[in-house]
Amino acid sequence: MSEMINNREYRRKVLKDLITDLHNGKSVDEVKQRFEDTFSGVSAAEISEVEQALIMDGMPVAEVQRLCDVHAAVFKGSIEDIHRPKEASEVPGHPVHTLKNENRALERLIEKNIKPHLEKLSNDRAEAVKLLRKDLELLSAVDIHYKRKENILFPYLEKYGITAPPKVMWGVDDEIRALIKKAETALDDTPAVAAAAIREATDKINEMIFKEENILIPMMLEQLTEDEWEKIYNDSDEIGYCLIDKPVAWKPQGKEAAARKKENAGQEGALVFPSGVLTLSETRCILNTLPFDITFVDKDDTVKYFSEGRDRIFARTKAVIGRKVTNCHPPASVHIVEKIIKDFKDGKKDHEDFWIKMGKRYVFIRYFAVRSEEGEFLGTLEVTQDIAPIVSIGGEKRLVEP
């Protein structure tokens, strides 16, 4: 038993040393041989532990992210199968089946459309550019795939203390989003520049598919319960699907129809305010009817509540409840969130505003410090609204429309 533990610790140390060597500038070829000599296989869980250790030792998330593609190349073909029954995840409708189905659709788009159309660039540029624009528009739907991963899957890993891989993967997702936009712009450049930009984006997507199916999915299958997979399934419609139709209905095998009414039931009762009395149902409906979205983060930086209006600007699912707010944002913008909350806690500010263009929408994002009557900091309220219709108002309107 002690020999197994010592061997595992040794493997973990070597694995960490290899990634550190890459970080310090060694090439993949220089470390690959040592990896192959030392390991007959490495689990997704061990990769996760190594990334966690690197970040805990002070290596910035961005540095681990920079290594992500390199160590994936080293590990490729060496990740052992996680010994867990896979039948459930192969059933249509299961969230893992859906993720893989989307990956197959992305691979088909790249192999059957994008690559053949790239070959035409040198001969019939005008037609090739027209086809590739349509291809890249379809490819940009990968954003939906990544949003579902970031907003629904990652929170469950975080609940099990697995935080480094989601942060690293989210950073790479953002890189891919940027590369697709870069490829769309490059179509106006020379065929060589356009082809290089498109290949860079598709190569990165293929690498992410490998990481999802050989690192992320095995890790989640190892940790998550059937109840959690069912919650993921129930939340997925909120964000949508990438290049596939809505999956068929799915429930965990052996699940009884009467299970867990308690979670969604919610007691109807009176809520007494200084200015009136409302039932729970009335309160919920009022909050969901407000012409803006609200999200409340408590004093411990944990997401406690969000409104469920009909046309939310930013996707929210119930998986976000209980999640640390810093894990709800891309690594590149976490420092902004942390600064706002720190200023609120320190009493330096009571609100902070931002406004950004998102297609036809003009999004006004406001953050407010929520304080008790005694001035105690209770949390942060985010208010998000599309103000484009308001900005366009002119003249007067005094009559009711028929």
Disulfide bonds with the S-S distance in Angstrom:
none
